[in-house]
Amino acid sequence: MFKKITRYGAYFLYIAFFRFTPEDYRPYSLFFPAIRRFLANIFLLKCGSNLRVKYNSDVSMNIEIGNNSEFGQRCLIHSDVKIGDDVLMGPDVKIYSRNHITRSLEEPIRTQGKVTLRTIIGNDVWIGANVIILPGVVVNDHAVLAAGAVVSKDVPPYAIVGGNPSRILKYRNEEKMNAENKANLPYGSRT
């Protein structure tokens, strides 16, 4: 009970007083980034070390985040989201885990309720500015999501995706994979 009250109290302080405090690169930021990090460590479901909470991050209490990751400026992150280690996040990123149910044609959408799908971001992922990640998506390790991408499907490891809807543009490890495949060719067939 005490832990629950502490979490809700820290969340209230963050939302009411410290969410809009200046970034650490501003000369007048003083101790505000440290306070945001301190409060997030208390109210988040799971919080790794060295978290960076940037200006106006609108985050749910029910988020798990790993080590050396960050919440970007003006991000919006629903509950039931898991973020791995070493995740970079640009400004205005939206990560959703809830969506409206639209099955019935006879009933208004607003009365049909909502569905929650866990959204997972792997380790060493770079999420560019203005990216939207839809509910239930899994972004695997080492991926890059280009600025403005709308990610509606799972992203494979090392993929660089962009566009609306997003598509794979290339893989970060393409050169390494090509070199390994070339090295494994039978003798005499290397070009």
Buried (B, 14 or more C-beta within 10 A) or exposed (E): EEEEEEBEEBBEBBBEEBBEBEBBEEEEBEEBBEBBBBBBBBBBBEBBEEBBBBBBBEBBBBBBBBBBBBBBBBBBBBBBBBBBBBBBBBBBBBBBBEBEEEEEEEEEEEEEEEBBEEBBBBBBBBBBBBBBBBBBBBBBBBBBBBBBBBBBBEBBBBBBBBEEEBEBEEBBEEEEEEEEEEEEEEEEEEE
